[in-house]
C-alpha cells in the first residue's frame, strides 16, 4: 500500500488530478452498475426506485414525446421540476460539505458564505417541494390565506371573461 502512496506522491499535480478523476469516474460507473443490478433484483428497498422508473417512462412516452403540444409542455414542465429538485439537493449537499471543509480549515469568511448560500438554496428547494397540503399554511391566519388563495387560484374561462367585462 505504501508503494501506491509513494507512486501517487511522485506524480505531478496534473497527473494526480487526472488519476483522481479517473478513479472517481470508474467508481461512479461501478456504483451505477451495482445500483441497476440491485433495482432489478427485486429488493423491497429498490422497489420504490423501480416504480419511479415506470413514472419516468410514462412521463416521457405519453407526455414529453406526445404530438399534443399541451401534453408535451406539461410533461416537460414536470420533468424539469423534478430534475430541479434533484439539482437543488445536489447543490445543497455540495454547499454543506464546502461549509464543513471551510470550518475545518478555519476559513471563516467562506463559512459565512457557505451558510448564506446554503440557506438561499434551501429556500429555493422549498419552492420546488410540494406544499399543497393545508398543514403547510396552518400557521397563517385563515383570513390572509383565503385572500391570497382567491387572488392566485386559477379561474375558469367563463370567470375570466366576466371579470374583464
C-alpha positions as CSV (number, residue, x, y, z in Angstrom):
1,X,0.0,0.0,0.0
2,X,2.9,2.4,0.8
3,X,4.2,1.7,-2.7
4,X,0.9,3.1,-4.2
5,X,1.0,6.2,-2.0
6,X,4.6,6.8,-2.8
7,X,3.9,6.5,-6.5
8,X,1.0,8.9,-6.3
9,X,3.0,11.4,-4.4
10,X,5.8,11.3,-7.0
11,X,3.3,12.3,-9.8
12,X,2.8,15.9,-10.8
13,X,-0.3,17.7,-9.6
14,X,-1.8,17.5,-13.1
15,X,-1.3,13.7,-13.2
16,X,-2.7,13.3,-9.7
17,X,-5.8,15.2,-10.8
18,X,-6.2,13.0,-13.9
19,X,-5.8,9.9,-11.7
20,X,-8.3,11.2,-9.2
21,X,-10.8,12.0,-12.0
22,X,-10.3,8.5,-13.5
23,X,-10.8,6.8,-10.1
24,X,-13.9,8.9,-9.4
25,X,-15.3,8.1,-12.9
26,X,-14.7,4.4,-12.6
27,X,-16.1,4.2,-9.1
28,X,-19.2,6.2,-10.1
29,X,-19.7,3.8,-13.1
30,X,-19.3,0.8,-10.8
31,X,-21.8,2.2,-8.3
32,X,-24.3,2.9,-11.1
33,X,-24.0,-0.7,-12.4
34,X,-24.4,-2.1,-8.8
35,X,-27.5,0.2,-8.4
36,X,-29.1,-1.1,-11.6
37,X,-28.4,-4.6,-10.5
38,X,-29.9,-4.0,-7.1
39,X,-33.1,-2.5,-8.7
40,X,-33.6,-5.5,-11.0
41,X,-33.0,-8.0,-8.1
42,X,-36.4,-7.1,-6.6
43,X,-35.4,-6.0,-3.2
44,X,-38.1,-4.1,-1.3
45,X,-35.8,-1.1,-0.8
46,X,-35.3,-0.8,-4.6
47,X,-39.0,-1.4,-5.4
48,X,-39.7,2.3,-4.9
49,X,-37.0,3.3,-7.4
50,X,-38.3,0.7,-9.9
51,X,-41.7,2.4,-9.6
52,X,-40.0,5.8,-10.2
53,X,-38.5,4.3,-13.4
54,X,-42.0,3.5,-14.6
55,X,-43.2,7.0,-13.7
56,X,-40.3,8.4,-15.8
57,X,-41.1,6.1,-18.7
58,X,-44.8,7.1,-18.8
59,X,-44.0,10.8,-18.4
60,X,-41.6,10.8,-21.3
61,X,-43.5,8.4,-23.5
62,X,-47.0,9.8,-23.1
63,X,-46.4,13.4,-22.3
64,X,-42.9,14.8,-23.3
65,X,-42.8,12.9,-26.6
66,X,-46.6,13.5,-27.3
67,X,-47.7,15.2,-30.5
68,X,-50.1,17.2,-28.4
69,X,-48.3,20.5,-27.5
70,X,-50.2,20.8,-24.3
71,X,-49.2,17.3,-23.1
72,X,-45.7,17.9,-24.3
73,X,-45.3,21.2,-22.4
74,X,-47.0,19.7,-19.3
75,X,-44.6,16.7,-19.4
76,X,-41.6,18.9,-19.9
77,X,-42.6,21.1,-17.1
78,X,-43.0,18.2,-14.7
79,X,-39.7,16.6,-15.8
80,X,-37.9,20.0,-15.3
81,X,-39.5,20.5,-11.9
82,X,-38.4,17.0,-10.7
83,X,-34.9,17.5,-12.2
84,X,-34.6,20.9,-10.5
85,X,-35.4,19.2,-7.2
86,X,-32.5,16.8,-7.6
87,X,-30.2,19.6,-8.8
88,X,-31.1,21.6,-5.7
89,X,-30.5,18.7,-3.5
90,X,-27.1,18.2,-5.1
91,X,-26.2,21.8,-4.7
92,X,-27.2,21.7,-1.0
93,X,-25.0,18.8,-0.4
94,X,-22.0,20.4,-2.1
95,X,-22.5,23.7,-0.2
96,X,-22.9,21.8,3.0
97,X,-19.6,20.0,2.5
98,X,-17.9,23.2,1.4
99,X,-19.0,24.8,4.6
100,X,-17.7,21.8,6.7
101,X,-14.4,22.0,4.8
102,X,-14.2,25.7,5.5
103,X,-14.8,25.2,9.2
104,X,-12.1,22.5,9.4
105,X,-9.7,24.8,7.6
106,X,-10.7,27.9,9.6
107,X,-11.7,29.9,6.6
108,X,-14.4,31.9,8.4
109,X,-15.3,34.1,5.5
110,X,-16.1,31.0,3.4
111,X,-18.0,29.6,6.3
112,X,-20.3,32.6,6.3
113,X,-20.6,32.5,2.5
114,X,-21.5,28.8,2.7
115,X,-24.0,29.4,5.4
116,X,-25.8,32.2,3.4
117,X,-25.6,30.2,0.2
118,X,-27.0,27.1,1.9
119,X,-29.9,29.0,3.3
120,X,-30.7,30.5,-0.1
121,X,-30.5,27.2,-1.8
122,X,-32.7,25.6,0.9
123,X,-35.3,28.3,0.3
124,X,-35.1,27.7,-3.4
125,X,-35.6,24.0,-2.7
126,X,-38.6,24.8,-0.6
127,X,-40.2,26.5,-3.6
128,X,-39.8,23.2,-5.6
129,X,-41.3,21.0,-2.8
130,X,-44.9,20.1,-3.0
131,X,-46.6,22.3,-0.4
132,X,-50.2,21.7,-1.4
133,X,-51.1,20.1,1.9
134,X,-53.2,22.5,4.0
135,X,-51.0,21.9,7.1
136,X,-48.2,23.8,5.3
137,X,-50.2,27.0,5.8
138,X,-51.8,26.2,9.1
139,X,-49.7,28.9,10.8
140,X,-51.0,31.7,8.6
141,X,-54.3,33.4,9.7
142,X,-57.2,32.0,7.7
143,X,-58.3,35.4,6.5
144,X,-54.9,36.1,5.0
145,X,-54.6,32.7,3.4
146,X,-58.1,33.0,1.8
147,X,-57.4,36.4,0.4
148,X,-54.1,35.3,-1.2
149,X,-55.6,32.0,-2.4
150,X,-58.6,33.6,-4.1
151,X,-56.2,36.1,-5.9
152,X,-53.9,33.3,-7.1
153,X,-56.2,30.4,-7.8
154,X,-56.7,29.6,-11.5
155,X,-60.0,30.8,-12.8
156,X,-62.3,29.1,-15.3
157,X,-62.5,30.8,-18.7
158,X,-66.1,32.0,-18.0
159,X,-64.9,33.6,-14.8
160,X,-62.1,35.4,-16.6
161,X,-64.4,36.8,-19.2
162,X,-66.9,38.0,-16.7
163,X,-64.2,39.8,-14.7
164,X,-62.8,41.5,-17.8
165,X,-66.2,43.0,-18.7
